[in-house]
């Protein structure tokens, strides 16, 4: 049957302006980092994407090496787009990134002009798109002049292959430098995508202030700390979980100290009438400088539970103070190297 999206989809979602731009993003965006590669049934991924759009999620975030294998998340999204979402292209914000290893040799990694522009062409081919809405430099590359990396982003816009550009996991200082270079080129920096969660609060030190001053939006990824901020690990590591497979969550991160924090935060969430995951998502959105929280989903039920977090975004001062007792750095920022430069 032909897919017809829910007519009330825009009544179900909150939207926030991205920095000082004219682009609005849903408060919750769908990330295709995990669960959308060839190691998952296409029909499951398709059901999640369709339901996301029904719920007003208009932003779908990818990267060249999402999978596994590399490229397969974009391929599968391309199939879903061709089958279901194609007629609604102008209602969608589709993003992709390049910056981590993608193919062998010196031209398949980091931040060179050759790699970024070649990768974008490949991503467009895999998704069957003429352009993406946002193209990101996925990480800062100290081995490439920042002018070259930002120049490649500018070229992508001028070639009509991207409408906006972004950066991910850049420090406050490098984000400011990148924004200045892009301003000189005439292609404003739209958005920064950093990791951020109750257990990984690095952006609060300098980055959010810098982005506010620059007028740049912020979309946070890994708001559930690679799954740690769910009820999965309250009683240990269950079979089939990310930690059991050592996929994107090492069991070494689930220390006794971290589990104590997670259990305490879970109790606060329960008193709020939310799951731990819902409170974790809502907490990242408490700051108006955060445009959107980027979360994946392994099922339609999980997606719906995540969206339900938006029903309770308010926090009392007492709640925030109690959360601060347990929401402390837990050594889980896997992307810290990129933001230290």
C-alpha positions in Angstrom: 0.0 0.0 0.0 1.1 3.6 -0.7 2.3 5.3 2.5 0.3 8.3 3.5 1.7 10.2 6.5 -0.5 11.1 9.5 -2.4 14.4 8.7 -1.9 15.7 12.2 1.9 15.1 12.3 2.8 18.7 12.8 0.5 19.0 15.7 2.3 16.2 17.5 5.8 17.8 17.5 7.5 20.9 18.9 9.9 22.7 16.7 12.8 25.0 17.6 14.7 27.5 15.5 18.3 26.6 14.7 20.4 29.4 16.1 19.6 32.6 14.3 18.8 30.9 11.0 15.3 30.5 9.5 15.4 26.7 9.8 13.4 24.9 12.4 14.1 21.4 13.6 11.9 19.0 15.6 12.8 18.9 19.3 13.6 15.2 18.8 15.4 14.1 15.6 15.9 10.5 14.4 19.5 9.3 14.2 20.4 6.4 12.0 23.8 5.6 13.6 22.7 2.2 14.8 19.8 -0.1 13.9 19.6 1.0 10.2 22.4 -1.0 8.6 22.2 -4.3 6.7 22.5 -6.1 10.1 18.9 -5.1 10.8 15.7 -6.0 8.9 14.8 -3.3 6.4 11.1 -3.6 7.2 11.9 -2.7 10.8 13.9 0.3 9.8 11.2 1.3 7.4 8.5 1.1 10.1 10.5 3.3 12.4 11.2 6.0 9.8 7.6 6.1 8.7 6.3 6.3 12.3 8.8 9.0 13.0 7.4 11.1 10.2 3.9 10.4 11.4 4.9 11.9 14.8 6.3 15.1 13.2 10.0 14.1 13.1 11.1 15.8 10.0 14.9 15.5 10.5 16.8 12.3 9.7 20.5 12.3 10.5 23.0 10.0 8.8 26.8 9.8 8.1 28.8 8.1 5.4 30.0 5.2 7.6 26.8 4.4 9.5 25.9 0.8 9.3 27.3 -1.8 9.5 28.7 -2.2 6.9 29.8 1.3 6.1 27.3 3.1 3.8 24.5 0.7 4.5 22.4 3.1 6.6 22.4 5.6 3.8 21.5 2.8 1.3 18.6 1.6 3.4 17.4 5.2 4.0 17.6 5.7 0.2 15.3 2.6 -0.3 12.8 4.0 2.3 12.9 7.4 0.8 12.3 6.0 -2.7 9.4 3.8 -1.5 7.7 6.1 1.0 9.1 9.6 1.6 10.0 10.8 -1.9 6.7 12.8 -2.4 7.5 14.6 0.9 11.1 15.6 0.2 10.4 19.3 0.8 9.0 18.5 4.3 12.3 16.7 5.3 15.6 17.7 6.6 18.2 15.1 5.7 21.8 15.4 6.9 24.9 13.4 6.4 28.6 13.7 7.5 32.1 12.8 6.5 35.2 12.9 8.7 35.8 9.3 10.0 37.3 6.4 8.1 35.2 5.3 5.1 37.4 3.7 2.5 41.1 2.6 2.4 44.0 4.9 1.8 44.8 8.5 2.6 41.8 9.9 0.8 39.0 8.1 2.8 39.4 9.7 6.2 39.7 13.0 8.1 39.0 16.5 6.7 40.6 17.1 3.3 38.7 18.7 0.5 39.2 15.5 -1.7 37.7 13.3 1.0 34.7 15.5 2.0 33.5 16.2 -1.5 34.0 12.7 -2.8 32.2 11.3 0.2 29.3 13.7 -0.3 28.9 12.5 -3.9 28.9 8.9 -2.7 26.3 9.6 0.0 24.0 11.3 -2.4 24.3 8.3 -4.7 23.5 5.8 -1.9 20.4 7.8 -0.8 19.3 8.7 -4.3 19.2 12.4 -3.5 20.1 15.5 -5.5 21.1 17.3 -2.3 21.2 17.0 1.5 19.9 19.7 3.7 22.9 19.7 6.0 26.4 18.4 5.3 28.7 18.1 8.3 32.4 17.9 8.9 32.1 15.0 11.3 35.2 15.8 13.3 38.0 18.4 13.5 41.2 17.3 11.7 44.4 18.9 13.0 46.2 17.6 10.0 44.2 19.6 7.5 44.0 23.4 7.5 40.6 24.5 8.8 40.3 26.8 5.8 40.4 23.7 3.5 37.8 21.8 5.4 35.4 24.7 5.6 36.2 25.6 2.0 34.9 22.1 1.0 31.7 22.7 3.0 31.2 26.0 1.2 31.8 24.3 -2.2 29.1 21.7 -1.4 26.6 24.5 -0.9 27.7 26.4 -4.0 27.5 23.1 -6.1 23.9 22.7 -4.9 24.6 19.5 -3.1 23.9 20.9 0.4 21.6 23.7 1.6 23.4 24.2 4.9 26.6 23.1 6.6 27.5 22.0 10.1 30.4 20.7 12.3 30.5 18.0 14.9 32.6 17.5 18.0 34.6 20.7 17.5 35.8 22.6 20.5 34.4 26.1 21.3 37.6 27.7 19.9 37.6 25.7 16.7 33.9 26.2 16.2 34.4 30.0 16.4 37.3 29.8 13.9 35.2 27.6 11.6 32.3 30.0 11.8 34.5 33.0 10.9 36.0 31.2 7.9 32.5 30.3 6.6 31.2 33.8 7.2 34.0 35.1 5.0 33.1 32.6 2.3 29.5 33.6 2.5 28.2 30.3 3.7 27.1 30.7 7.4 27.7 27.9 9.9 24.2 26.5 10.7 24.7 24.0 13.4 27.1 22.1 15.7 26.5 18.5 16.7 28.2 17.5 19.9 27.8 14.6 22.3 25.8 15.5 25.4 24.1 13.7 28.2 23.6 13.5 31.9 26.9 11.6 32.1 28.8 13.8 29.5 28.3 17.5 30.1 31.4 18.9 28.4 29.5 21.4 26.2 28.3 23.4 29.2 31.8 24.7 30.0 32.3 26.9 26.9 30.7 25.5 23.8 27.0 26.5 24.4 28.1 30.1 25.2 30.1 30.3 22.0 27.3 28.9 19.8 24.9 31.4 21.3 27.2 34.3 20.6 27.7 33.0 17.0 24.0 32.4 16.4 24.7 28.7 15.6 22.3 26.0 16.5 23.1 22.9 18.6 21.8 19.4 18.0 23.1 16.9 20.7 23.9 13.3 19.9 24.1 10.3 22.2 21.7 11.9 24.8 21.1 8.5 26.2 24.9 7.9 26.7 25.0 5.0 24.1 22.1 3.4 25.9 23.5 3.7 29.5 20.6 6.1 30.4 17.9 3.5 29.9 16.5 0.9 32.2 18.5 -1.9 30.4 21.5 -1.8 32.7 19.9 -1.2 36.1 20.4 -4.8 37.0 23.5 -5.7 35.0 24.3 -6.3 31.3 21.5 -8.2 29.5 22.1 -10.5 26.6 21.7 -8.8 23.3 22.3 -5.3 24.6 25.0 -3.0 23.1 27.3 -3.6 26.0 27.0 -7.4 25.6 28.0 -7.1 22.0 30.6 -4.4 22.7 29.2 -2.5 19.7 29.1 1.1 20.6 29.1 0.7 24.4 32.0 -1.0 26.2 31.0 -2.9 29.3 34.0 -1.2 30.9 32.0 2.0 31.1 29.4 0.3 33.2 31.4 0.7 36.4 29.8 0.4 39.9 30.1 4.2 40.3 28.3 4.8 36.9 25.6 2.3 37.8 25.0 4.0 41.1 24.5 7.3 39.3 22.2 5.7 36.8 20.0 4.0 39.5 19.7 7.3 41.4 18.7 9.2 38.3 16.2 6.5 37.5 14.5 7.1 40.9 14.3 10.8 40.1 12.7 10.0 36.7 10.2 7.7 38.3 9.1 10.4 40.7 8.6 12.7 37.6 6.4 10.0 36.0 9.0 9.3 33.3 11.3 6.6 32.3 15.0 7.2 32.8 15.4 7.6 29.0 12.6 10.1 28.8 14.0 12.2 31.6 17.5 12.1 30.0 16.1 13.3 26.7 14.0 16.0 28.4 17.0 17.2 30.4 19.1 17.8 27.3 16.4 20.0 26.0 16.0 22.1 29.2 18.5 24.7 27.7 16.9 26.7 24.9 20.2 26.9 23.2 19.8 23.2 22.3 17.8 23.0 19.2 17.2 19.3 19.1 18.1 16.0 20.7 19.2 13.3 18.3 18.3 9.8 19.3 18.0 6.5 17.5 15.5 3.7 18.0 15.5 0.0 17.6 11.7 -0.4 17.4 8.6 1.7 16.8 7.7 1.3 20.5 11.1 2.8 21.6 10.6 5.7 19.2 7.2 6.4 20.6 8.5 6.3 24.1 11.3 8.7 23.2 8.8 11.2 21.6 6.7 10.9 24.8 9.6 12.6 26.7 8.5 15.9 25.1 5.3 15.8 27.2 7.3 16.7 30.3 10.2 19.1 29.6 9.8 21.2 32.7 12.1 20.8 35.7 11.9 22.4 39.1 14.9 23.9 40.7 14.9 21.2 43.3 14.8 18.5 40.6 17.7 20.1 38.7 19.7 20.4 41.9 19.1 16.7 42.8 20.0 15.6 39.2 23.2 17.6 39.4 24.4 15.4 42.3 24.4 12.4 40.0 24.8 13.9 36.5 28.6 14.1 36.5 31.2 13.2 34.0 31.6 9.4 33.7 34.4 9.1 31.2 32.1 8.1 28.3 32.9 10.9 25.8 34.3 8.7 23.0 34.7 11.8 20.8 36.7 13.9 23.2 39.8 13.9 21.1 38.2 15.9 18.3 37.1 18.6 20.7 40.4 18.9 22.6 42.2 20.6 19.7 
